[in-house]
Amino acid sequence: SLASVKVTGVSTDTYGVDVAPKQVTRGFQPGGTATITIGVSNTGTGTDTFDMSKTGDASGWAQIASISIELAAGATGQVAVDINVPTAAEAARYTLTVRATSRGDNTQRIECVMTFDVSLPEEPPRVNTVSATPIDATSKDIVTITASVSGSSIDRVELTYSEGSTTHPAQKLQKSGSTYTMQIGPFKAKTVIRYQVTAYSTSGAKNVSAEQNFTVKS
């Protein structure tokens, strides 16, 4: 009779791994958070486990939800990477590389490279002082509203004011150096004028002054 010999210990499996996306670019402010999901695919012919690792100057910000993932041949799974940017992070570009490595053949590895651009939030302009002159305006006076505003990217400074029960739409003050002025009035005697100034940055951040008021003299 013919003897059949069974050979064991030789694997014919091939190994391979792929990830998607290969690259991620995200903008953050200090203290920002995000979850980035990476698809991991087993491109080999047998079941395999893939170990996840991280490197880069932002690796301390990252928490990989699963440090390994087992996948059947041809299957795809997902790995979540939680990003927590420190509140003390400086404005700069940071990188995080997340690598998937095959346990069946550790030369089979592939990376997702993440780039994080951290920028500091734009400070709104500061409305330092707001005043109306003359101080004791009468029904004959034109009143000049003056605002002192500071900031690096001031887009516009607007005045809103009410005359008794009538509220006027916001109007733009005229710029002269760091001060902004506008003339209003004259108004009827005994009318209460309430006014405030809003300064806007180019990105839309704003700062509103406290409301001021005066009563028109006879």
Protein Blocks (a to p, Z undefined) as FASTA:
>chain_A
ZZddddehiafbdcddddddfbdcddddehiacddddddddfbfbdcddddddedjklmm
pccfblbdcddehiacdddddddddfkbccdddddddddddfklmkbccddddddddddd
ddddddfbdcdddfklcfkbccddddddedjbdfbdcddddehjaccdddddddehjbcc
ddedjddehiacddddddddfkopacddddddddddZZ
